[in-house]
Amino acid sequence: MRLLEYIFEHLLWNSRLFTLLAVVFGMVGAIILFVVASMDIYNVAIYTIEAILHHNHPANFHEKIVGDIIGAVDLYLIAVVMLLFSFGVYELFISKIDPAEESESSSILKIKNLDQLKDKLAKVIIMVLIVSFFRRVIHMEYGGALEMLYFALSIFALAMGLYFLHKGVDHSDEKEHE
């Protein structure tokens, strides 16, 4: 009976290695998003240079540039979510990342428990949603004062949300690095 328990416990413990699939493919997803966002920025740069050199500014020139850059920032933030997820899952289920432990750089990738991982992911996801909101708002046309009031209220709600999100943060780590 003891042998069966030993085998089962080792099998159960080693099953955590399946989380490596999430880690590897999360990293692949992050890399893909970084590349795509960078290509989007590159395309905006080419579009802008061509428009300036040819003195050909379409009516929505600024909106297109700003919208495309905000879209790329959105992709970068989603890539960061994927990185945080990959690092966090690896540290929680497999092993501490030795180079991260030895590094003096940001401690954002150091994950101690599942709640800390969820908090970090939630904050970045909220930023993604805010950036997506502003990307959509740029292209909106307002038909009256009531729509402008709704727009102002939505910005106020986002600002309050960010305020309370930041208010709940423990800044002791930041003070140590200063």
N, C-alpha and C positions, 0 to 999 in steps of 0.2 A: 504494500500500500504506500509506503514511504517513497519508493522508486517512482510510482505513478504520479504522486504529488510533485516530486522533484522535476520530472519530465514536463508535467503540465505547467508548473510555475515558470520554468525556463522558456517553454513555448509561448506562454502568455507574455512574459517580459520581452522576448525577442520580437513579438508581433508589433511592438512599437516602431520597429524599423520600417513598417509600411508607410509611416509618416514621411519618410524620405521621398516618396512619390510627390507629396504635396510640396515639399521643400524644393525639389528639383524643378518641377513644372511651374511652381510659383516664381522661381528665379528666371526660368525661360520666358514666362509671361511678362515679367518685369523688364527683361532685356528687350523683348519685342516692343513693348510700349515705349521704352526709352528711344529705340531706333525710330519707330514710327513718329513719335513727337518731334524728334530731331529732324527727320525728313520734312515734317510739316513746317517747322521753323525755316529750314533751308529753302523750301518752296516759297514761303512768304518773302524771304530775303530776295530771291530771284525775281519774283513778281514785282516787288517794290523797286528794285534796281532798274528793271526794264521799264516800268512806268515812269520813273524819274528821267531816265536817259532819253526816252521817246516823247517826253512831255505829254503823256497820254494818261490822264487821271480820270478813271471812270467816276460816275456820280457817287458810288458807294465805296470809294477807294479806302478811306480811313476805317470805315466800319468793317470792311473785308479784312484788312490787316489786323485790326484789334481783335476781331472775332476769331481769326485763324490762330493768332498767338495765344489767346485765352484758351482756345481748344487744345493747343499743344500743352499749355500749363496743366490743363485738366488731365491729359494723358500722363504727364510726368507725375502728377499727384497720385493717380491710380497705380502707376509703376511703383511709387514709394509704398503704397499700401501693400502691394505684392511683396516687396522687399521686407517690410516689417513682418508680414505674415510668415514668410520663409525663414527669416532669422529667428522669429519667436518660436515657431513650431520646432525648429532644429534645437534651439536651446532648451525648450521645455521637455522634449521627448527623447532627444539623442544625446547631446553633450554640450557643454559650454564651448563657445568659440574662442580658442586660445588667443588668436591675434586681436580679437575684440577686447579681451580681458587685459591684454598688455598695452593696448592703444590708449593714448591720452586724448584722442579725439572725442567727439560727442558720445554721450552715453545713451542716445536714443535707441540704439539697437540692442542694448542690454535688457533682456526680458527675464524677470525673476519668477513670475507666475502668470497663470491664464488671465486673471483679472487685469494685470498690467498690460498684457498683450491686447486684450479687448479695448482697454482705455485708449491706448496709442492708436489702434486701428480706427476706433470710433472718431477720434479727433481728426485724423487725416481724411476719413470718409466725409465728415462734416465739411471740411475745407473743399473737397471735391464737389460736394453738392452746392456750396456757395459759389464756386467758380462756374459751375454749370449754370446756375441761376443767372449770374451776370452775363454769361455768354448768350443766353437766350434773351435777356432783357435788352441787350445792345440792338438786336434786330427788331424789337417791338416798335409799333407805331401807336401813339396815344391819341385817342379820339376825344378826350375831354378831361375836365378837371377831376372827375371821379376816378378815372384810370390813373391819373398822376398821383392822387391821394393814395390809392392802393399800392402804387409803386413805392411811394415814400414810407408807407406803413410796413411794407415787406422789407425795405432796407433797415428800418428801425428794429423790426423783429430779428433780423439777422445780426444786427449790431448787439442787441440785448443777449441773444444766444451766445455770441462770441464772448461777450463780457462775462457771462456766468460760466461758460466753459473755461475761460482763463482764470476766473476767480477761484475755481476749485482745484487749481494746480498747486502742487507743493513745489515751491521755488528754492528749496534748500540745496538741490543739486546745482542749480544755476549759480547760486551765490558761492559755492565751493570752487567753480571753474573760473570765477572772475579774479 
